[in-house]
Amino acid sequence: MGIPWTPIRSLLGSDTFRKSAAMQVTDPMTGKPITMVPACWPDVAVVHVHKADKYGNAQIIGPLMADFNLVRAAKNLVIVTEELVSPEHVREEPWRTTIPHFLVDAVVVQPYGAHPTLMPTKYYWDEDHLYEFLKVTENEEGAREYIKKYIIDSKDYWDYLENKVGLKKLKMLEDIEEGFMEPEYPWVNRK
């Protein structure tokens, strides 16, 4: 947003101040406590999009979430796209271009690159995978095992998708997102 800090109330009463640059101050307008959170200027941001051309004009279909502000704050931006399209395709639907080329430093084409998270209109959350991640990363040893299993032991991203996730699972996630199947929530009853 071009400002050095943003006032928020959500961190008040927490111990977050011990490990962050946030500060509690007195609001000059109301005299009540308020938190100042410093601006985030990341060195690199990686954003996954639906479509992009070779120049980096990127199109997100669905909610933008924080992407709109993040790509403008980052010093360097890498776009990971589900699909590489022609510049002509981008010009056919210019209103979909949410990230213009002049913000982008690199474009990577990687279908299913948002897995295990949701890619609206493409594939659903891999809830089993996310549940496993949350469970095993509760401690440092579990996090190390997760990284070894899914990252280090995979020769590349396609190996991860084919051998750790499975093409059948990817198809199921596509079907859920397209409305062909109802998602199951097995994690709700897990102990």
Steps between C-alpha positions, in 0.01 A plus 500: 500500500804726505486571875761396760254332740136401540293527818318181608333373818535124452837455674408680822521273805733249334868433554569565131687819586789297644583351159381756247561859398141592589455763772216586732439874519226735614263597220518882481136517385338287771763469774457120490778247434564402140763295319728637230614232254792597275463474125616181335746548214600143408813445293319233296136401462380189321138511386308219333254606227263339254649641178796712396670592176875483442536866601341445841154647446319278752134421540340380822151356473320538830587688817826695506554464875826676595660442160408844365694681775776240538613518136523876520700495825756236397838604367503196270204297377484146366174392338420128502220429256270210432501586130719705267281688253576725206515879536202508262298292747583750776385786276168320434415523872700797631275544806632167635861625507550569869880499490657704218826396336706789633475361855619151401860375500442137399224269377497129587247262347395234751158336483373407849758738640265611777458145635410421778302824514200605294519635147151644440330355190787248457537273806390475860702498823680171569362483854667167579839642408440821694385303804816289483713815471335663801529183707862412428636854513389553859861433592837552334568130436163458327573803284836351398333169409237682294764698309700185432198297387341758272783726391846347536395149393318633191719535194284789371147638530355251253649216704333648808164523322512154343655300783413686820158643410384277217327582174178337625497739798562801273206395280280467808598852615412633153163323512420645842583852380293456186204388712495140382570369850425612853814549711545268794617640828668201666712725721192612695474170689871423527650470846 
